[in-house]
Amino acid sequence: MTVLVFLDPAFPAGRVADASAPALMATDQGATRGDGIFESMLAVNAKPRKVQAHLDRLASSARAMDLDIPAAADWQLAIGTALGAFAKAAGTESGEVVVKLIATRGVEGANRATTWVQASAPSPVGEAQRRDGVDVLLLDRGYDSSVAERAPWLLLGAKTLSYAVNMAALRHAHAQGADDVIFTSSDGRVLEGPTSSVLLAHVQDDGGVPIKRLITPALDSGILPGTTQGALFAAAKAAGWELGYGPVLPADLMDADAVWLISSIRLLAPVNTIDGTEIGTAEVRTELTAELTALLDAALAATE
Ligand SMILES: Cc1ncc(COP(=O)(O)O)c(C=O)c1O
């Protein structure tokens, strides 16, 4: 089941559209050029999580590509309409719903963005990845880690609709029997997954006192600033973890006590192997994943 709500000045709370009928012009530049932006957020029991962080990143992606989009308040109203319609159709408010915000450059020649909210049920893959972990391949993205600043037209820090490359990387991994991908830069830095941020943990024993460090690649290396990574870092810091921002090398991942892929819908998925090599031990991965998942759940619930 999918619910669509278009942002439309004639409908202040958004216009609900029949998701089984055509709703987009064939000349929309989102379809013809992948020229647009999006956000994916999780709603739990009809309440969207970290909605402000997603609206802030949507606005920042829009600025990066000179796209004029509706104000945050209009998106908020449409999100409420979509979640209300989804709960009504499902007969319940309980459970997880994926809420996507989408803005394209609109129909050719119209000079007006096409914008809508989509609510749908999550695929079972995210839950399985949280529970069972993932096997990952390291793949070269082909850009160096300073290209984002040098070539802003690559839109590397923006969440654009042009995800064909990311999907191709995932298909490549699946064809090799892996579940997911961690991209590296051409100068050998760890970047991000095609739909996730990368985290790693080191735990040291300092005379009986564990020192726990959580590390993620530097945000200026041409990656998307992850809203889930941001929420977890704030919570982990408050719980006494030390935090670090890359540069991260592939060897750092291999040496880590645990590595995760983290994103809004899948949440925290432990990486079992990278290129066939086990990361840490199953026991430590399970223990650290449980600890960080509890911190993340509490942090996300506080953003509802
Ligand atoms: C390329 C990329 N990096 C990172 C993320 C994680 O971002 P968030 O935690 O905000 O979902 C995503 C999410 O889809 C992504 O597509």
The ligand as a MOL file (V3000), in Angstrom:
LIG
                    3D

  0  0  0     0  0            999 V3000
M  V30 BEGIN CTAB
M  V30 COUNTS 16 16 0 0 0
M  V30 BEGIN ATOM
M  V30 1 C 24.4100 8.0040 0.2400 0
M  V30 2 C 23.8040 7.9820 1.5990 0
M  V30 3 N 24.6000 8.2070 2.6680 0
M  V30 4 C 24.0820 8.1870 3.9290 0
M  V30 5 C 22.7340 7.9300 4.1590 0
M  V30 6 C 22.2100 7.9040 5.5660 0
M  V30 7 O 21.4200 9.0330 5.8240 0
M  V30 8 P 20.2680 9.0560 6.9070 0
M  V30 9 O 20.8500 8.5180 8.1700 0
M  V30 10 O 19.9060 10.4770 7.0290 0
M  V30 11 O 19.1640 8.1850 6.4030 0
M  V30 12 C 21.8820 7.7120 3.0760 0
M  V30 13 C 20.4520 7.4590 3.3140 0
M  V30 14 O 19.7290 7.0180 2.4820 0
M  V30 15 C 22.4200 7.7420 1.7560 0
M  V30 16 O 21.6390 7.5340 0.6950 0
M  V30 END ATOM
M  V30 BEGIN BOND
M  V30 1 1 1 2
M  V30 2 1 2 3
M  V30 3 2 2 15
M  V30 4 2 3 4
M  V30 5 1 4 5
M  V30 6 1 5 6
M  V30 7 2 5 12
M  V30 8 1 6 7
M  V30 9 1 7 8
M  V30 10 2 8 9
M  V30 11 1 8 10
M  V30 12 1 8 11
M  V30 13 1 12 13
M  V30 14 1 12 15
M  V30 15 2 13 14
M  V30 16 1 15 16
M  V30 END BOND
M  V30 END CTAB
M  END
